[in-house]
C-alpha cells in the first residue's frame, strides 16, 4: 500500500518524477546509436574526396562550381537526423557522377566518415562498418525536418510562429489505380500494355497500337527524357496502368509516371563488393509484384506500389561461382522461371524439403543436362518465408534467412529444352 503524505505538490512531483524517469529510460532505450568511425577512415575519405568529389563540391566541402556544400546548415537541412545508411546508399548509387558505385565499400565508408566529421561528429577508436545494413541504427547529427519546417523554408522569409500551414497537396499517382497482373493479361495483353519481355509469349515484340503511322511519324516531338546510369542499358521497360518500369545498369529499378516521366519510386541494389554488374534484358510483372534477377545471382520481388523488397532469394548456393545472369524472368501460372548462363556442368536437385547429400542450403530446384552451358531456376511467385532451424542442413544460414518453395523447372539438354517434369503438386 502506498501512502500519500501530502496531497497537491508532493503527490504531483512524485507522479511527474516517475513519469519522466520512465520516459527518459524509454527514450534512452530507443535512441539511435551514435555513428562511430576512426581518424584513419576520415583520412581515407579525404583522399577519396580530393580525387572524386572536390572538383564539384570544392576542396573544403564548402560548395563548388557544380555541387552544394557538404557541411553546415545547408547539408544538415537535408540530411540531419536521417539514418547514416541513407547517406551511404545515396553515395553508392549516385557518386561519383558517371561512375556511380565504382568505388569499393571501404572508400565509401571513408567518405561517410569524412562527412560525419565535417559536420561535428568526433572520430573514435571504432570503425564505421562498410556494410550498409549495419548503418541503419546510426543517425547523422541534427534533427530531421518536419513537413512544417520544410514548408517554412521559403524565399518569402519566416512565417508567424504557431500558424499551421496546410499539408502540401499530394500529386495524383498512376500507382493509385494500379491493378494486379493476371495470367489472362499475360496471355493476351491489352493493346496499350507491355507486361513482359517481348510483350507476348511468342516473343514477337509487336505493338498493335496505331496512333503512330507513316504519315505522322515525322512530326513526333520529345515529351520527356531520363538519364540512366552510365553502363550497358539493354533492358526493355515494362508498361502497365500508366506506370513505366525501367531497369538500368548496376541493378537500378525505377517506376515512372509514363505521362510525365516523374519518378514514383527507385530501388537500387546494394551489390556485394567486387561483384561485376551484369546486363539484364528483362523483368516480369505478376500480381502486385515486379520480379527481377540481380548481378549477385538473386531473384527478388518488389512491391509495385512502393519499390519495397517483398522477398529476396539466392539463385546460387553459397560459394558457387561461374554463373552469370543476363536474361530476365518469365512467369506462367504463378511460377517465376529464371535462366542462368555459364554455370559449370552439374545435375543437382535440392530444396528445403529434400534431404540427402545433393541438397544445398536454401537453394531451390536446379536441373541441368550434362555439358549444359546454363540452368533454368523455378520459384513460386509467393516465395514462402521461414525462420532457419538452429541445427540441421540449413543451420549455416542466418537466423532470418528466407527460401522459396521449389517448383518444376525445364532442364536443358544439349542446348534444347526437354519436356517439363511431372508436377509434384
SULJO-V663745 format. One record per residue. RES is the residue in one small letter. SS is DSSP state (@ for helix, = for strand, . for the rest). PHI is phi as a letter, one per 40 degrees, with the letter a starting at -180 (999 if undefined). NEAR is the number of other ideal C-beta (glycine too) atoms within 8 Angstrom. Layout:
{{RES SS PHI NEAR} {RES SS PHI NEAR}}
This chain:
{{x . 999 2} {x . b 3} {x . b 4} {x . c 7} {x . c 4} {x . b 7} {x . c 5} {x . g 6} {x @ c 6} {x @ c 10} {x @ c 10} {x @ c 8} {x @ c 8} {x @ c 8} {x @ c 8} {x @ c 8} {x @ c 8} {x @ c 8} {x @ c 8} {x @ c 8} {x @ c 8} {x @ c 8} {x @ c 8} {x @ c 8} {x @ c 8} {x @ c 8} {x @ c 8} {x @ c 7} {x @ c 6} {x @ c 5} {x . c 6} {x . c 7} {x = c 8} {x = c 7} {x . c 12} {x . b 9} {x . a 16} {x . b 12} {x @ c 6} {x @ c 6} {x @ c 15} {x @ c 14} {x @ c 9} {x @ c 12} {x @ c 16} {x @ c 10} {x @ c 9} {x @ c 14} {x @ c 13} {x @ c 9} {x @ c 7} {x @ b 10} {x . b 14} {x @ c 11} {x @ c 5} {x @ c 10} {x @ c 13} {x . g 11} {x . c 4} {x . b 4} {x . g 11} {x . c 7} {x . h 8} {x . b 9} {x . c 4} {x . b 6} {x . a 10} {x . c 7} {x . c 11} {x . b 10} {x . a 9} {x . g 8} {x @ c 5} {x @ c 9} {x @ c 13} {x @ c 12} {x @ d 9} {x @ c 6} {x @ b 10} {x . d 12} {x . g 9} {x . c 10} {x = c 12} {x @ c 14} {x @ c 11} {x @ c 9} {x @ c 13} {x @ c 13} {x @ c 11} {x @ c 9} {x @ c 11} {x @ d 13} {x @ c 11} {x @ b 7} {x . b 12} {x . c 9} {x . d 7} {x . g 5} {x . b 9} {x . d 13} {x . g 10} {x . c 5} {x . c 11} {x . c 7} {x @ c 8} {x @ c 8} {x @ c 11} {x @ c 13} {x @ c 15} {x @ c 16} {x @ c 15} {x @ c 16} {x @ c 16} {x @ c 15} {x @ c 14} {x @ c 14} {x @ c 12} {x @ c 9} {x . b 13} {x . h 5} {x . c 9} {x . c 5} {x . c 9} {x . b 7} {x . c 3} {x . b 7} {x . c 8} {x . c 15} {x . c 7} {x . c 8} {x . c 7} {x @ d 10} {x @ c 6} {x @ c 6} {x @ c 15} {x . c 8} {x . c 6} {x = c 12} {x = b 11} {x . c 14} {x . c 10} {x . g 9} {x . b 5} {x . c 7} {x . c 8} {x . c 6} {x @ d 7} {x @ c 8} {x @ c 8} {x @ c 8} {x @ c 9} {x @ c 9} {x . c 6} {x . b 7} {x . c 3} {x . c 4} {x . g 5} {x . c 4} {x . b 9} {x . d 5} {x . d 4} {x . g 4} {x . c 6} {x . c 5} {x . c 8} {x . c 4} {x . c 6} {x . c 6} {x . d 4} {x . c 5} {x . c 5} {x . d 5} {x . b 7} {x @ c 13} {x @ c 10} {x @ c 6} {x @ b 7} {x . c 12} {x . b 6} {x . c 6} {x = c 10} {x . b 7} {x @ c 8} {x @ c 6} {x @ c 11} {x @ c 13} {x @ c 6} {x . a 5} {x . c 11} {x . d 6} {x . d 7} {x . c 5} {x . b 9} {x = b 11} {x . c 12} {x = a 14} {x . d 11} {x . g 8} {x . g 11} {x . b 9} {x . c 5} {x . c 4} {x . f 7} {x . c 7} {x . g 5} {x . b 6} {x . b 6} {x . c 5} {x . c 7} {x . b 5} {x . c 4} {x . c 7} {x . b 7} {x . c 3} {x . c 4} {x . b 7} {x @ c 8} {x @ c 4} {x @ c 5} {x . c 6} {x . b 4} {x . c 4} {x . c 4} {x . a 6} {x . a 5} {x . a 8} {x . c 3} {x . c 9} {x . d 10} {x . c 7} {x . i 8} {x . c 5} {x . b 9} {x . b 7} {x . c 13} {x . c 9} {x . c 9} {x = b 13} {x = b 11} {x = a 13} {x . f 7} {x . g 8} {x = b 15} {x = b 10} {x = b 16} {x = b 12} {x = b 11} {x = b 12} {x . d 12} {x . g 14} {x . g 13} {x = b 14} {x = b 16} {x = b 13} {x = b 14} {x = b 13} {x = c 12} {x . c 9} {x . c 6} {x . b 5} {x . g 10} {x . c 7} {x = c 7} {x = c 11} {x = a 8} {x = a 9} {x = b 10} {x = b 11} {x . c 11} {x . c 6} {x . c 12} {x . d 5} {x . d 7} {x . g 5} {x . c 8} {x . c 5} {x . c 11} {x . b 8} {x . c 10} {x . b 15} {x . b 10} {x . a 12} {x . b 15} {x = a 15} {x = b 14} {x = a 11} {x = g 7} {x . b 7} {x = b 12} {x = b 12} {x = b 15} {x = a 15} {x = c 12} {x . b 12} {x . c 12} {x . c 8} {x . g 11} {x = b 10} {x = b 16} {x = b 12} {x = b 13} {x = b 14} {x = c 11} {x . c 13} {x . c 6} {x . b 6} {x . g 9} {x . c 6} {x = c 9} {x = c 8} {x = a 10} {x = a 9} {x = b 13} {x = c 10} {x . c 14} {x . b 9} {x . c 10} {x . d 7} {x . g 4} {x . c 8} {x . b 5} {x . g 6} {x . c 14} {x = a 7} {x . b 15} {x . b 8} {x . c 10} {x . b 13} {x . c 13} {x = b 10} {x = b 14} {x = a 8} {x . f 4} {x . g 9} {x = b 12} {x = c 14} {x = b 13} {x = b 15} {x = c 10} {x = b 15} {x = b 11} {x . g 8} {x . c 13} {x . c 4} {x . d 7} {x . a 7} {x . a 7} {x . b 9} {x . b 10} {x . a 12} {x . a 11} {x . c 9} {x . b 4} {x . b 10} {x . c 4} {x . h 5} {x . c 3} {x . c 8} {x . c 12} {x . b 10} {x . d 10} {x . g 10} {x . b 12} {x . c 15} {x . d 12} {x = b 12} {x = b 13} {x . b 14} {x . c 11} {x . c 7} {x . g 6} {x . c 14} {x . c 7} {x = a 12} {x = a 12} {x = b 13} {x = b 14} {x = b 13} {x = a 14} {x = c 11} {x . c 13} {x . c 6} {x . f 14} {x . c 8} {x . b 6} {x . b 7} {x . c 6} {x . c 11} {x . c 7} {x . c 4} {x . a 4} {x . h 5} {x . c 6} {x . c 11} {x . c 9} {x . c 5} {x . c 9} {x . c 5} {x . d 6} {x . b 6} {x . c 10} {x . b 10} {x . a 12} {x . b 12} {x . c 12} {x = c 10} {x . b 10} {x . c 11} {x . b 13} {x . c 11} {x . c 12} {x = b 14} {x = b 10} {x . f 7} {x . g 6} {x = b 6} {x = c 6} {x . c 9} {x . c 4} {x . c 7} {x . c 8} {x . c 5} {x . c 5} {x . c 4} {x . c 2}}
